[in-house]
Structure formats: structure tokens, C-alpha cells
Amino acid sequence: GFTIAHSVTLALVALGLLRVSVPAVEAVIALSIVFLATEIARGDKTTLAWRRPVLVASAFGLAHGAGFAAALGEVGLPKTETLGALLFFNLGVEAGQVAIIAAVFAMLFAVRRAVPIIAALLRLGLFRRAGGYALGVVSGYWFIERAAALIEPA
């Protein structure tokens, strides 16, 4: 859901078929991370993300795709080979996400094997909950900062 949604939004915005407010998109992205942090901290399998994962991932993908398009807009698309450049940018985004996830899992695997007490704490879910709170605080700050920028006089 996320990949398809962000690919569609990325293409629509990058090709000029859809116009978005970059500050508003940045605020929505931060808010989506606040939502996810709340779900992580709760650790409850009755949350919306657990009940409707494709819906949640797709909604996040729409916002994040517009954010990726803003980043691409800073670099610029070539006048020729636009679709190819868009495709390879999107593939680069996907490769980056896979690399980050692989690195995090490798790190967790190594730490669990090297430090038994951490493995025990991970099983108890303490790091998950603390991580959710930390992510919530940081993304909450980002949201407030970006939302305030929307209402500041120019």
C-alpha cells in the first residue's frame, strides 16, 4: 500500500499534475509519524494500524510521496527522459528504505546476540514502548514546528 500510494503521489506532483503545499505536506508527514509512534507505544493489536494496515500504509504513502516529490523538485527532473528519471528516483527511494530496514534488523540481531540483557528487555517490549515515546516526542515537535510555519505571517 505505501509503495503504490507514494509512487502515485510522487508521479502526480513531480509531473505537475497535482499541486501541493510543501509546508502542509511536511506537517502531515510529521503527524503521520506521531500517529505511528502512538500505535507503537500502545503495543495493542486492536489499533487502526493492526486492524487496517493497508489503509494506514496507503494513507501514509500518499503524504510521503508528496514529500518525496518536494525533495525531487529541489533536484529537478530533466526535460528529457522525465519518466525514466522519475522511475529511477523512485527505485532509489525504495532501495534506501530497504537498506535502512536491513541495517536496523542487522543491528538488532547483533545486539541481541552480544548482550543477553538487551535480548530480555526486547522480549519484554520495553525498548518498543520507549522507542515509541521517543519517536512521538520528536515527531510531535516536528509537527508543531511545521504547523506553526503554516500560520506564521509571511
MDTraj code that builds the backbone (N, CA, C; nanometers):
import mdtraj as md
import numpy as np

residues = "GLY PHE THR ILE ALA HIS SER VAL THR LEU ALA LEU VAL ALA LEU GLY LEU LEU ARG VAL SER VAL PRO ALA VAL GLU ALA VAL ILE ALA LEU SER ILE VAL PHE LEU ALA THR GLU ILE ALA ARG GLY ASP LYS THR THR LEU ALA TRP ARG ARG PRO VAL LEU VAL ALA SER ALA PHE GLY LEU ALA HIS GLY ALA GLY PHE ALA ALA ALA LEU GLY GLU VAL GLY LEU PRO LYS THR GLU THR LEU GLY ALA LEU LEU PHE PHE ASN LEU GLY VAL GLU ALA GLY GLN VAL ALA ILE ILE ALA ALA VAL PHE ALA MET LEU PHE ALA VAL ARG ARG ALA VAL PRO ILE ILE ALA ALA LEU LEU ARG LEU GLY LEU PHE ARG ARG ALA GLY GLY TYR ALA LEU GLY VAL VAL SER GLY TYR TRP PHE ILE GLU ARG ALA ALA ALA LEU ILE GLU PRO ALA".split()
xyz = np.array([
    [0.0795, -0.1189, 0.0000],
    [0.0000, 0.0000, 0.0000],
    [0.0844, 0.1262, 0.0000],
    [0.1872, 0.1303, 0.0882],
    [0.2699, 0.2504, 0.1000],
    [0.3419, 0.2792, -0.0313],
    [0.4065, 0.1776, -0.0870],
    [0.4867, 0.1977, -0.2080],
    [0.4005, 0.2429, -0.3244],
    [0.2878, 0.1795, -0.3444],
    [0.1997, 0.2179, -0.4555],
    [0.1494, 0.3601, -0.4356],
    [0.1037, 0.3911, -0.3145],
    [0.0494, 0.5247, -0.2877],
    [0.1558, 0.6324, -0.3034],
    [0.2754, 0.6091, -0.2495],
    [0.3765, 0.7150, -0.2611],
    [0.4258, 0.7270, -0.4042],
    [0.4258, 0.6183, -0.4793],
    [0.4667, 0.6251, -0.6199],
    [0.3673, 0.7070, -0.7015],
    [0.2388, 0.6870, -0.6753],
    [0.1351, 0.7615, -0.7471],
    [0.1445, 0.9104, -0.7147],
    [0.1510, 0.9432, -0.5859],
    [0.1585, 1.0842, -0.5470],
    [0.2873, 1.1479, -0.5970],
    [0.3974, 1.0763, -0.5863],
    [0.5256, 1.1269, -0.6348],
    [0.5165, 1.1614, -0.7826],
    [0.4611, 1.0710, -0.8617],
    [0.4494, 1.0953, -1.0057],
    [0.3564, 1.2128, -1.0348],
    [0.2406, 1.2163, -0.9705],
    [0.1446, 1.3245, -0.9964],
    [0.2028, 1.4620, -0.9630],
    [0.2710, 1.4718, -0.8493],
    [0.3281, 1.6006, -0.8088],
    [0.4494, 1.6348, -0.8948],
    [0.5378, 1.5383, -0.9164],
    [0.6598, 1.5637, -0.9934],
    [0.6292, 1.6020, -1.1381],
    [0.5236, 1.5462, -1.1938],
    [0.4867, 1.5766, -1.3327],
    [0.3977, 1.6999, -1.3432],
    [0.3674, 1.7623, -1.2308],
    [0.2875, 1.8844, -1.2321],
    [0.1387, 1.8624, -1.2484],
    [0.0927, 1.7397, -1.2312],
    [-0.0497, 1.7099, -1.2447],
    [-0.1259, 1.7354, -1.1152],
    [-0.0524, 1.7504, -1.0059],
    [-0.1116, 1.7778, -0.8755],
    [-0.0211, 1.8772, -0.8043],
    [-0.0804, 1.9817, -0.7508],
    [-0.0034, 2.0825, -0.6773],
    [-0.0331, 2.0667, -0.5287],
    [0.0712, 2.0738, -0.4488],
    [0.0549, 2.0615, -0.3040],
    [0.1349, 2.1709, -0.2347],
    [0.0941, 2.2030, -0.1151],
    [0.1678, 2.2966, -0.0308],
    [0.2751, 2.2168, 0.0432],
    [0.4016, 2.2447, 0.0140],
    [0.5104, 2.1700, 0.0772],
    [0.5068, 2.1833, 0.2297],
    [0.4867, 2.3033, 0.2858],
    [0.4784, 2.3110, 0.4325],
    [0.3633, 2.2274, 0.4902],
    [0.2499, 2.2252, 0.4224],
    [0.1370, 2.1441, 0.4703],
    [0.1708, 1.9953, 0.4625],
    [0.2352, 1.9552, 0.3535],
    [0.2748, 1.8148, 0.3384],
    [0.3727, 1.7759, 0.4487],
    [0.4681, 1.8637, 0.4779],
    [0.5648, 1.8344, 0.5841],
    [0.4955, 1.8200, 0.7195],
    [0.3942, 1.9009, 0.7456],
    [0.3187, 1.8898, 0.8710],
    [0.2420, 1.7578, 0.8760],
    [0.1813, 1.7192, 0.7646],
    [0.1051, 1.5941, 0.7599],
    [0.1986, 1.4744, 0.7777],
    [0.3168, 1.4795, 0.7172],
    [0.4135, 1.3706, 0.7339],
    [0.4521, 1.3577, 0.8814],
    [0.4814, 1.4699, 0.9460],
    [0.5158, 1.4662, 1.0889],
    [0.3997, 1.4101, 1.1707],
    [0.2778, 1.4500, 1.1371],
    [0.1605, 1.4000, 1.2089],
    [0.1432, 1.2494, 1.1873],
    [0.1744, 1.2014, 1.0673],
    [0.1643, 1.0571, 1.0419],
    [0.2636, 0.9800, 1.1286],
    [0.3795, 1.0396, 1.1543],
    [0.4784, 0.9742, 1.2400],
    [0.4322, 0.9778, 1.3859],
    [0.3663, 1.0863, 1.4270],
    [0.3070, 1.0920, 1.5619],
    [0.2053, 0.9783, 1.5773],
    [0.1223, 0.9603, 1.4762],
    [0.0220, 0.8532, 1.4781],
    [0.0897, 0.7173, 1.4943],
    [0.1925, 0.6930, 1.4128],
    [0.2629, 0.5652, 1.4190],
    [0.3306, 0.5460, 1.5548],
    [0.3902, 0.6510, 1.6089],
    [0.4548, 0.6424, 1.7403],
    [0.3536, 0.6041, 1.8480],
    [0.2343, 0.6599, 1.8388],
    [0.1284, 0.6272, 1.9344],
    [0.0915, 0.4799, 1.9245],
    [0.0802, 0.4313, 1.8020],
    [0.0466, 0.2907, 1.7810],
    [0.1566, 0.1999, 1.8367],
    [0.2822, 0.2381, 1.8150],
    [0.3951, 0.1589, 1.8651],
    [0.3951, 0.1577, 2.0178],
    [0.3791, 0.2741, 2.0776],
    [0.3836, 0.2843, 2.2240],
    [0.2695, 0.2072, 2.2899],
    [0.1543, 0.2067, 2.2255],
    [0.0403, 0.1335, 2.2832],
    [0.0667, -0.0162, 2.2847],
    [0.1277, -0.0664, 2.1780],
    [0.1560, -0.2087, 2.1718],
    [0.0319, -0.2954, 2.1722],
    [-0.0771, -0.2392, 2.1274],
    [-0.2077, -0.3034, 2.1323],
    [-0.2466, -0.3472, 1.9911],
    [-0.2865, -0.4704, 1.9759],
    [-0.3208, -0.5202, 1.8426],
    [-0.4631, -0.4863, 1.8000],
    [-0.5285, -0.3960, 1.8721],
    [-0.6619, -0.3521, 1.8313],
    [-0.6571, -0.2136, 1.7670],
    [-0.5378, -0.1585, 1.7482],
    [-0.5251, -0.0245, 1.6912],
    [-0.5563, -0.0268, 1.5420],
    [-0.5775, 0.0908, 1.4869],
    [-0.6122, 0.1025, 1.3452],
    [-0.5059, 0.0408, 1.2551],
    [-0.3791, 0.0636, 1.2859],
    [-0.2720, 0.0090, 1.2023],
    [-0.2724, -0.1439, 1.2029],
    [-0.3090, -0.2048, 1.3133],
    [-0.3178, -0.3510, 1.3185],
    [-0.4428, -0.4014, 1.2472],
    [-0.5526, -0.3287, 1.2618],
    [-0.6783, -0.3728, 1.2012],
    [-0.6846, -0.3445, 1.0521],
    [-0.6273, -0.2337, 1.0070],
    [-0.6338, -0.1916, 0.8667],
    [-0.4953, -0.1475, 0.8175],
    [-0.3991, -0.2396, 0.8143],
    [-0.2623, -0.1991, 0.7804],
    [-0.2472, -0.1432, 0.6391],
    [-0.3189, -0.1979, 0.5432],
    [-0.3062, -0.1484, 0.4056],
    [-0.3630, -0.0075, 0.3944],
    [-0.4741, 0.0180, 0.4602],
    [-0.5345, 0.1514, 0.4596],
    [-0.4391, 0.2542, 0.5214],
    [-0.3837, 0.2215, 0.6378],
    [-0.2926, 0.3137, 0.7060],
    [-0.1667, 0.3349, 0.6226],
    [-0.1087, 0.2272, 0.5720],
    [0.0131, 0.2392, 0.4911],
    [-0.0129, 0.3199, 0.3646],
    [-0.1277, 0.3003, 0.3029],
    [-0.1607, 0.3754, 0.1812],
    [-0.1788, 0.5239, 0.2108],
    [-0.2469, 0.5557, 0.3196],
    [-0.2656, 0.6969, 0.3568],
    [-0.1311, 0.7629, 0.3838],
    [-0.0438, 0.6932, 0.4560],
    [0.0896, 0.7474, 0.4816],
    [0.1661, 0.7627, 0.3506],
    [0.1526, 0.6664, 0.2627],
    [0.2224, 0.6705, 0.1343],
    [0.1840, 0.7907, 0.0506],
    [0.0558, 0.8276, 0.0530],
    [0.0125, 0.9457, -0.0224],
    [0.0852, 1.0706, 0.0256],
    [0.0916, 1.0888, 0.1564],
    [0.1592, 1.2070, 0.2119],
    [0.3094, 1.2016, 0.1869],
    [0.3693, 1.0875, 0.2115],
    [0.5141, 1.0763, 0.1961],
    [0.5559, 1.0890, 0.0498],
    [0.4724, 1.0433, -0.0423],
    [0.5021, 1.0605, -0.1850],
    [0.5095, 1.2067, -0.2237],
    [0.4196, 1.2867, -0.1674],
    [0.4248, 1.4312, -0.1933],
    [0.5523, 1.4903, -0.1346],
    [0.5959, 1.4379, -0.0209],
    [0.7218, 1.4826, 0.0388],
    [0.8413, 1.4440, -0.0465],
    [0.8404, 1.3219, -0.0997],
    [0.9479, 1.2797, -0.1900],
    [0.9498, 1.3680, -0.3143],
    [0.8322, 1.4052, -0.3627],
    [0.8238, 1.4920, -0.4809],
    [0.8847, 1.6284, -0.4521],
    [0.8651, 1.6784, -0.3304],
    [0.9255, 1.8068, -0.2937],
    [1.0775, 1.7960, -0.2965],
    [1.1300, 1.6844, -0.2463],
    [1.2753, 1.6626, -0.2499],
    [1.3237, 1.6518, -0.3939],
    [1.2477, 1.5828, -0.4758],
    [1.2840, 1.5701, -0.6170],
    [1.2763, 1.7047, -0.6862],
    [1.1799, 1.7870, -0.6475],
    [1.1664, 1.9206, -0.7060],
    [1.2887, 2.0062, -0.6808],
    [1.3535, 1.9864, -0.5654],
    [1.4752, 2.0622, -0.5354],
    [1.5892, 2.0212, -0.6277],
    [1.5955, 1.8933, -0.6605],
    [1.6989, 1.8427, -0.7510],
    [1.6610, 1.8747, -0.8950],
    [1.5335, 1.8588, -0.9261],
    [1.4818, 1.8860, -1.0599],
    [1.4823, 1.7626, -1.1481],
    [1.3793, 1.7518, -1.2280],
    [1.3706, 1.6448, -1.3268],
    [1.4258, 1.6962, -1.4592],
    [1.4953, 1.6125, -1.5329],
    [1.5430, 1.6571, -1.6638],
    [1.4253, 1.6782, -1.7593],
    [1.4442, 1.7660, -1.8566],
    [1.3365, 1.7932, -1.9531],
    [1.3133, 1.6736, -2.0447],
    [1.4186, 1.5973, -2.0698],
    [1.4047, 1.4747, -2.1486],
    [1.4202, 1.3570, -2.0534],
    [1.3695, 1.2443, -2.0902],
    [1.3788, 1.1244, -2.0066],
    [1.3145, 1.1441, -1.8691],
    [1.2075, 1.2216, -1.8650],
    [1.1422, 1.2524, -1.7377],
    [1.0904, 1.1266, -1.6688],
    [1.0237, 1.0408, -1.7434],
    [0.9673, 0.9205, -1.6816],
    [1.0766, 0.8274, -1.6311],
    [1.1846, 0.8148, -1.7074],
    [1.2966, 0.7313, -1.6634],
    [1.3603, 0.7855, -1.5367],
    [1.3797, 0.9172, -1.5324],
    [1.4382, 0.9796, -1.4134],
    [1.3467, 0.9602, -1.2925],
    [1.2173, 0.9747, -1.3146],
    [1.1202, 0.9556, -1.2066],
    [1.1230, 0.8109, -1.1572],
    [1.1290, 0.7169, -1.2503],
    [1.1351, 0.5750, -1.2149],
    [1.2599, 0.5454, -1.1317],
    [1.3749, 0.5952, -1.1768],
    [1.4986, 0.5655, -1.1046],
    [1.5054, 0.6381, -0.9699],
    [1.4481, 0.7565, -0.9615],
    [1.4404, 0.8248, -0.8319],
    [1.3578, 0.7403, -0.7357],
    [1.2441, 0.6925, -0.7836],
    [1.1553, 0.6107, -0.7010],
    [1.2248, 0.4807, -0.6592],
    [1.2958, 0.4182, -0.7516],
    [1.3691, 0.2960, -0.7177],
    [1.4780, 0.3249, -0.6142],
    [1.5407, 0.4412, -0.6251],
    [1.6410, 0.4813, -0.5266],
    [1.5804, 0.4993, -0.3884],
    [1.4617, 0.5591, -0.3842],
    [1.3912, 0.5751, -0.2561],
    [1.3630, 0.4376, -0.1961],
    [1.3138, 0.3458, -0.2783],
    [1.2838, 0.2103, -0.2304],
    [1.4100, 0.1401, -0.1822],
    [1.5176, 0.1509, -0.2587],
    [1.6438, 0.0868, -0.2195],
    [1.6939, 0.1444, -0.0872],
    [1.6799, 0.2745, -0.0704],
    [1.7208, 0.3379, 0.0552],
    [1.6403, 0.2870, 0.1730],
    [1.5104, 0.2714, 0.1537],
    [1.4253, 0.2209, 0.2619],
    [1.4629, 0.0776, 0.2985],
    [1.4872, -0.0050, 0.1975],
    [1.5263, -0.1439, 0.2229],
    [1.6608, -0.1484, 0.2953],
    [1.7549, -0.0634, 0.2540],
    [1.8871, -0.0607, 0.3181],
    [1.8762, -0.0202, 0.4652],
    [1.7936, 0.0790, 0.4945],
    [1.7765, 0.1229, 0.6340],
    [1.7141, 0.0114, 0.7177],
    [1.6109, -0.0518, 0.6652],
    [1.5453, -0.1606, 0.7388],
    [1.6427, -0.2756, 0.7618],
    [1.7199, -0.3113, 0.6590],
    [1.8180, -0.4194, 0.6731],
    [1.9230, -0.3845, 0.7782],
    [1.9690, -0.2605, 0.7792],
    [2.0698, -0.2184, 0.8774],
    [2.0139, -0.2239, 1.0191],
    [1.8904, -0.1797, 1.0367],
    [1.8291, -0.1827, 1.1702],
    [1.8134, -0.3268, 1.2184],
    [1.7648, -0.4153, 1.1308],
    [1.7488, -0.5544, 1.1715],
    [1.8833, -0.6203, 1.2000],
    [1.9851, -0.5905, 1.1203],
    [2.1184, -0.6459, 1.1453],
    [2.1723, -0.5980, 1.2799],
    [2.1518, -0.4695, 1.3093],
    [2.1979, -0.4144, 1.4363],
    [2.1245, -0.4807, 1.5537],
    [1.9932, -0.4935, 1.5421],
    [1.9163, -0.5578, 1.6489],
    [1.9594, -0.7026, 1.6695],
    [1.9825, -0.7739, 1.5604],
    [2.0267, -0.9130, 1.5687],
    [2.1611, -0.9215, 1.6406],
    [2.2547, -0.8346, 1.6021],
    [2.3882, -0.8362, 1.6631],
    [2.3814, -0.8009, 1.8114],
    [2.3038, -0.6998, 1.8453],
    [2.2933, -0.6575, 1.9856],
    [2.2268, -0.7666, 2.0694],
    [2.1253, -0.8293, 2.0158],
    [2.0557, -0.9354, 2.0904],
    [2.1498, -1.0515, 2.1205],
    [2.2354, -1.0828, 2.0258],
    [2.3274, -1.1952, 2.0449],
    [2.4435, -1.1577, 2.1367],
    [2.4863, -1.0327, 2.1310],
    [2.6036, -0.9911, 2.2080],
    [2.5702, -0.9563, 2.3530],
    [2.4508, -0.9059, 2.3764],
    [2.4161, -0.8573, 2.5106],
    [2.2853, -0.9243, 2.5547],
    [2.2946, -1.0331, 2.6314],
    [2.1743, -1.1080, 2.6706],
    [2.0689, -1.0249, 2.7439],
    [2.1104, -0.9286, 2.8254],
    [2.0117, -0.8485, 2.8991],
    [1.9264, -0.7661, 2.8029],
    [1.9874, -0.7202, 2.6944],
    [1.9111, -0.6444, 2.5947],
    [1.8096, -0.7353, 2.5269],
    [1.8494, -0.8596, 2.5010],
    [1.7553, -0.9551, 2.4419],
    [1.6345, -0.9737, 2.5329],
    [1.6601, -0.9831, 2.6635],
    [1.5494, -0.9991, 2.7590],
    [1.4597, -0.8761, 2.7599],
    [1.5196, -0.7576, 2.7565],
    [1.4405, -0.6343, 2.7547],
    [1.3600, -0.6224, 2.6255],
    [1.4189, -0.6647, 2.5140],
    [1.3453, -0.6617, 2.3868],
    [1.2242, -0.7539, 2.3936],
    [1.2400, -0.8706, 2.4546],
    [1.1272, -0.9638, 2.4677],
    [1.0155, -0.9035, 2.5523],
    [1.0507, -0.8235, 2.6500],
    [0.9500, -0.7597, 2.7350],
    [0.8817, -0.6416, 2.6668],
    [0.9359, -0.5952, 2.5567],
    [0.8755, -0.4842, 2.4842],
    [0.9099, -0.3472, 2.5393],
    [1.0079, -0.3392, 2.6300],
    [1.0415, -0.2102, 2.6906],
    [1.1028, -0.1139, 2.5899],
    [1.1890, -0.1658, 2.5032],
    [1.2507, -0.0789, 2.4031],
    [1.1467, -0.0311, 2.3020],
    [1.0530, -0.1174, 2.2679],
    [0.9485, -0.0795, 2.1723],
    [0.8680, 0.0371, 2.2276],
    [0.8265, 0.0248, 2.3509],
    [0.7460, 0.1307, 2.4116],
    [0.8272, 0.2594, 2.4279],
    [0.9491, 0.2490, 2.4779],
    [1.0347, 0.3675, 2.4941],
    [1.0649, 0.4299, 2.3583],
    [1.0888, 0.3460, 2.2593],
    [1.1130, 0.3968, 2.1241],
    [0.9914, 0.4687, 2.0686],
    [0.8735, 0.4149, 2.0962],
    [0.7502, 0.4806, 2.0528],
    [0.7334, 0.6173, 2.1165],
    [0.7637, 0.6250, 2.2462],
    [0.7548, 0.7547, 2.3151],
    [0.8560, 0.8539, 2.2586],
    [0.9792, 0.8085, 2.2391],
    [1.0836, 0.8978, 2.1856],
    [1.0459, 0.9464, 2.0460],
    [0.9996, 0.8544, 1.9623],
    [0.9570, 0.8916, 1.8276],
    [0.8400, 0.9887, 1.8335],
    [0.7488, 0.9672, 1.9260],
    [0.6337, 1.0562, 1.9413],
    [0.6735, 1.1966, 1.9820],
    [0.7685, 1.2075, 2.0739],
    [0.8139, 1.3397, 2.1184],
    [0.8799, 1.4151, 2.0033],
    [0.9704, 1.3481, 1.9332],
    [1.0421, 1.4141, 1.8230],
    [0.9457, 1.4517, 1.7106],
    [0.8607, 1.3579, 1.6703],
    [0.7686, 1.3874, 1.5603],
    [0.6620, 1.4881, 1.6030],
    [0.6240, 1.4875, 1.7295],
    [0.5313, 1.5893, 1.7797],
    [0.5919, 1.7285, 1.7689],
    [0.7188, 1.7395, 1.8039],
    [0.7901, 1.8669, 1.7891],
    [0.7926, 1.9090, 1.6423],
    [0.8265, 1.8131, 1.5535],
    [0.8294, 1.8443, 1.4096],
    [0.6925, 1.8926, 1.3621],
    [0.5866, 1.8252, 1.4078],
    [0.4527, 1.8651, 1.3657],
    [0.4208, 2.0068, 1.4124],
    [0.4458, 2.0359, 1.5394],
    [0.4165, 2.1701, 1.5918],
    [0.4976, 2.2752, 1.5167],
    [0.6240, 2.2459, 1.4934],
    [0.7107, 2.3392, 1.4213],
    [0.6576, 2.3664, 1.2799],
    [0.6175, 2.2609, 1.2101],
    [0.5692, 2.2763, 1.0724],
    [0.4296, 2.3376, 1.0677],
    [0.3454, 2.3014, 1.1625],
    [0.2112, 2.3602, 1.1678],
    [0.2200, 2.5087, 1.2003],
    [0.3107, 2.5460, 1.2889],
    [0.3287, 2.6878, 1.3227],
    [0.3762, 2.7662, 1.2013],
    [0.4596, 2.7040, 1.1192],
    [0.5083, 2.7712, 0.9983],
    [0.3940, 2.7989, 0.9006],
    [0.2894, 2.7180, 0.9068],
    [0.1745, 2.7388, 0.8181],
    [0.0952, 2.8632, 0.8558],
    [0.0968, 2.8992, 0.9838],
    [0.0147, 3.0123, 1.0269],
    [0.0957, 3.1384, 1.0548],
    [0.2278, 3.1287, 1.0444],
    [0.3117, 3.2477, 1.0635],
    [0.2877, 3.3467, 0.9507],
    [0.2847, 3.4754, 0.9830],
    [0.2734, 3.5736, 0.8747],
    [0.4010, 3.5731, 0.7910],
    [0.3852, 3.5897, 0.6627],
    [0.4999, 3.5822, 0.5713],
    [0.5939, 3.6976, 0.5823],
])
top = md.Topology()
chain = top.add_chain()
for i, resn in enumerate(residues, 1):
    res = top.add_residue(resn, chain, resSeq=i)
    for name in ("N", "CA", "C"):
        top.add_atom(name, md.element.get_by_symbol(name[0]), res)
traj = md.Trajectory(xyz[None], top)
